[in-house]
Amino acid sequence: MDRAKSCFENLAIFGRPPAFDEKLHVGRPNIGDRRRLLERIEDLLDRRWLTNSGPYVEEFEQQVSEMVGTRHCIATCNGTLALEIAIMAAGLTGEVIVPSFTFIATAHALQWRGITPIFCDIDPGTHNIDPHRIEQLVTLRTTGVIGVHLWGRPCEAEALAEITRRHDLKLIFDAAHAFGCSYRGQMIGNFGNAEVFSFHATKVFNTFEGGAVVTNDDELATKARLMRNFGFADYDNVTHLGTNGKMSEVAAAMGLTSLEDLEDFIAVNHRNYKQYERELADIPGIRLSSYDESEKRNYQYVVLDIDEEAAHLGRDALQKVLWAENVLARRYFYPGCHRMEPYRSCFPYAGERLPNTERLSRRVLSLPTGTGITADQIAEICRIIRLAAAHGPEVREKLKRSNPTELPNP
Ligand code: T4K
């Protein structure tokens, strides 16, 4: 894109053409070797075995178990069903303590099972559930805690294990973001009673749609496996309440292919992250959330934390600037589950005990990364952010004066 680079009036919110002709998405899928994928699809069609524990699903489960180092992997049709199955297999009932600063599926998986999610505040440093705030939420109805490894940055698993042990509670991790990540040298997947991955298209590693329950607990694994397939223990023999949470063969074919390229996907994410880090350095009030690079990370989320006062520009204003340029930055996970239905109606005052969630969900913005974006595009996104931040008052003024219909409505 050729334009007078330093003049803020060349930003698209001032009526200029957007920096990008095509929309840049946050969750563009990583796609591995197409030839291998198509070969596998030919195979499964030839075999006429499309779902219900086919050979690709079995191979996929085996490979995930080996990679993560867990005794069991139960592959599912998506991460939400995997959460529901893990919740049921662990025997959760009554109330379960969860962060509100997460994708809505974490809370819905509980509510869908008739369990009340009790929202706990996060640590503003880690963005994860704050172990220090859990015990005050425990009641006679509490049966468990679900930690979410947000952005693939692990929860304080040891502290959570200690608290849940003390109160005789189950501990599950929503590891939807944390495939390929580690905590204190051990792969995510090995903590709590069970952990749950999402292999949705937008994740670093995808099976189109998909997920998995991973665990080292044999009994829980047996239950989860039964529950995934309606409770069938054998032909004509149902031994458990169950659902249909099965992964299909075509999803497993994608998974096996994506696994072969996972290291490359992560390397690209890492390179993108480092570029953002370099090119967004030293902008007052705008900080990139950091990763502990001594551990395994998948760098799938590039998350800005915007301090409106210091940046002279709020998160929502910056998002509008970016959307006008066709950069579809996302406000994950605004406004927090507690401000969405049905939780907003059930707990209208929950926000009062969630000050960090409320504050952070108004400040963070996720930027595009993955194999679908180029270094030049990242450089241009960073230039736009720097330019907007350098002219916060003018940008704010322009947005205030704009007819809302002139601007995209993120
Ligand atoms: N727990 C946590 C902590 C999670 O983050 C999630 C899912 C779950 C549990 C549940 O796992 P799953 O049941 O989904 O396996 C997206 C994903 O749909 C969702 O999987 C993910 N978290 C969440 C963080 O992001 P949306 O509502 O933002 O999706 P959408 O359609 O707006 O897509 C996101 C971006 O990706 C858009 O810019 C479009 C782009 N995109 C999307 C798809 C599907 C593409 O470029 N290509 C595509 O194929 O939820």
Residues whose N, C-alpha, C, O or C-beta is under 5 A from the ligand:
A	BS01	T4K	H25 V26 G27 R28 P29 N78 G79 T80 T102 F103 A105 T106 D174 A176 S198 F199 H200 A201 T202 G210 G211 L328
